Amino acid sequence: MRKQDLYNKVIEYFQTAMPVAETELHYKDPFQLLIAVILSAQCTDKRVNQVTPPLFEAFPTPEALAAATPEAVFEYIRSVSYPNNKARHLVGMARMLVEDFHGEVPDTLEQLTKLPGVGRKTANVIQSVVFNKPTMAVDTHVFRVSHRIGLVPQTCTTPLATEKHLMKHIPEKLIPTAHHWLILHGRYICTARSPQCEQCGLNGICKESLKPKVKGSQNAL
């Protein structure tokens, strides 16, 4: 199957099976989403959603968070991964928002990645979800699923290479939604250790499902 034909079939499937695809992080404004995405690094959305309500209540604005200490923030996020580092990042991020961006979350990759705790993946999530820009955040789910399906070649060994390849073949207007398609598919169907291929609508299309099955083998991706 030609590469673009595969993309077309995958897109058609997701448009039917998952017409509404959006982040599972809970937030009310760009500032809250930025906090949630920073906290979600190597942590589940479920856990983040458990800790953010009291955190948002205690620090509702960039100014309030900027005036806090990392030690105070730590008490609210102690159950997430790497809470000490993330507490420092959140306070530093808020202070930079206040000092350099008038308390507003910026909308460009260059500006976002200046913020403490914000890398390319986080910046792409903010640009996509908040500003509806055609950016593709490649997390572990997107990386795994896109390789298993065959959307990207095995030579795409980094998140950046995977991001560029996906964006080359997905129509620009669909990129923000496609990001969520791949994440949610990886989270609930194409899981890391026990992919539910029998329940997957891409079975028979996906590259992995077309491989000869070896009894007892597991996919390493």
C-alpha positions in Angstrom: 0.0 0.0 0.0 1.3 3.4 -0.9 2.2 5.6 2.1 -0.5 8.3 1.4 -3.1 5.6 0.8 -2.3 4.3 4.3 -2.6 7.7 5.8 -5.9 8.2 4.0 -7.4 5.0 5.4 -6.1 5.7 8.9 -7.6 9.2 8.8 -10.9 7.9 7.5 -11.1 5.4 10.3 -10.4 7.9 13.0 -12.8 10.4 11.6 -15.5 7.8 11.9 -14.5 6.0 15.1 -13.3 9.1 17.0 -15.0 12.2 15.6 -14.4 14.1 18.8 -10.8 13.9 20.0 -9.4 16.2 22.6 -7.1 16.4 25.6 -8.2 14.5 28.7 -6.4 17.1 31.0 -8.9 19.3 32.8 -8.4 23.0 32.5 -10.4 26.3 32.2 -7.8 28.6 30.5 -4.4 28.5 28.8 -2.6 29.1 32.1 -4.2 26.1 33.7 -3.5 23.9 30.7 0.2 24.9 30.7 0.4 23.9 34.3 -1.3 20.6 33.6 0.9 19.7 30.6 4.1 20.5 32.6 2.8 18.2 35.4 1.9 15.5 32.9 5.5 14.8 31.8 6.1 11.1 32.7 2.8 11.1 34.6 -0.7 10.1 33.8 -3.4 12.5 33.0 -5.6 10.9 35.6 -3.1 11.7 38.3 -2.6 15.2 37.1 -6.4 15.8 37.1 -6.5 14.7 40.7 -3.9 17.2 41.9 -4.8 20.3 39.8 -8.1 21.4 41.3 -6.7 22.5 44.7 -3.5 23.7 42.9 -5.6 25.9 40.6 -7.7 27.2 43.5 -4.6 28.1 45.5 -2.8 29.7 42.5 -5.5 30.9 40.1 -3.3 33.4 38.2 0.3 33.6 37.0 0.8 36.4 39.5 -0.3 34.2 42.4 1.9 31.3 41.3 4.9 33.7 40.7 4.6 34.9 44.3 4.7 31.4 45.7 7.7 29.3 46.7 8.6 25.9 45.1 8.2 24.4 48.6 4.6 25.7 48.8 3.7 24.3 45.4 5.3 21.0 46.2 2.7 20.3 48.8 0.0 20.3 46.1 1.8 18.2 43.6 3.8 15.7 45.8 2.0 12.7 44.2 3.1 13.4 40.6 6.4 12.3 39.2 9.4 14.5 40.0 7.5 16.9 42.2 10.5 18.9 43.3 11.6 19.7 39.8 8.1 20.4 38.6 7.5 22.7 41.6 10.5 24.8 40.6 9.5 24.8 37.0 6.0 25.9 37.7 7.1 28.9 39.9 9.8 29.8 37.3 7.3 29.5 34.5 4.8 31.8 36.3 7.5 34.4 37.1 8.6 34.5 33.4 5.0 34.8 32.3 4.5 37.8 34.5 7.9 39.5 33.8 8.2 38.8 30.1 4.8 38.1 28.7 2.4 40.3 30.7 0.9 37.3 32.4 -0.3 35.8 29.1 0.6 32.4 27.7 2.6 33.0 24.5 1.6 31.2 21.2 4.9 30.5 19.5 7.4 27.6 19.9 10.3 30.0 20.4 8.5 31.9 23.2 7.0 28.9 24.9 10.2 26.9 25.1 11.8 29.8 26.9 9.6 29.0 29.9 11.0 26.7 32.6 9.7 23.1 32.3 8.5 23.7 28.7 10.1 21.6 25.9 9.1 21.2 22.3 6.4 18.6 23.1 4.7 20.7 25.7 4.9 23.8 23.5 3.3 21.9 20.6 0.5 20.8 22.9 -0.2 24.4 23.9 0.0 25.7 20.3 -2.4 22.9 19.2 -5.0 22.8 21.9 -5.1 26.5 22.9 -4.3 28.2 19.6 -5.4 25.5 17.1 -2.1 25.6 15.3 -1.0 22.7 13.1 1.6 21.3 15.5 2.2 17.6 16.4 3.3 16.8 19.9 5.0 13.4 19.9 4.8 11.7 23.2 5.4 8.0 23.9 1.9 7.1 22.6 2.2 9.0 19.3 5.7 7.6 18.7 4.7 4.0 19.4 1.4 4.1 17.5 2.7 5.9 14.4 5.5 3.3 14.1 3.3 0.3 14.7 0.7 1.4 12.1 3.5 2.1 9.6 2.8 5.9 9.3 6.5 6.6 9.9 9.5 4.4 8.9 11.8 2.8 11.4 14.4 5.3 10.4 12.4 7.9 12.3 14.1 7.2 15.6 13.5 10.4 17.4 10.3 12.3 18.4 11.4 15.2 16.1 11.8 13.0 13.1 8.5 11.4 13.8 6.8 14.7 14.2 8.1 16.0 10.8 7.1 12.8 9.0 3.6 12.9 10.3 3.1 16.6 9.5 4.3 15.9 6.0 1.5 13.5 5.3 -1.4 14.6 7.4 -3.5 17.5 6.0 -2.7 20.7 7.9 -6.3 21.3 9.1 -6.4 17.8 10.7 -3.0 17.9 12.5 -4.4 19.2 15.9 -7.0 16.5 15.9 -4.7 13.8 14.6 -2.4 14.4 17.6 -5.3 13.4 19.9 -6.3 10.5 17.7 -2.9 8.9 18.1 -2.6 9.6 21.8 -6.1 8.2 22.7 -5.6 5.2 20.4 -2.3 4.4 22.1 -3.8 5.0 25.6 -6.8 2.7 25.2 -6.3 0.3 22.2 -2.7 0.2 20.9 -1.2 -0.1 24.4 2.5 -0.6 25.0 2.4 -4.1 26.4 -0.9 -5.7 25.4 -2.3 -4.0 22.3 -5.9 -4.9 21.7 -5.5 -5.8 18.0 -8.7 -7.9 17.9 -10.7 -4.8 18.9 -8.9 -2.4 16.7 -10.5 -1.0 13.5 -7.1 -0.7 11.9 -6.5 -4.5 12.1 -5.6 -5.6 8.6 -4.4 -2.1 7.7 -1.8 -1.5 10.3 1.7 -2.7 9.5 2.0 -4.6 12.8 -1.2 -6.5 12.3 0.1 -7.7 8.9 3.2 -9.3 10.4 3.3 -13.1 10.7 2.4 -13.9 14.3 4.9 -15.8 16.4 3.4 -17.5 19.4 4.4 -15.9 22.7 6.0 -12.9 21.0 5.4 -9.4 22.2 5.9 -6.1 20.4 8.8 -4.1 21.9 7.6 -0.7 20.8 
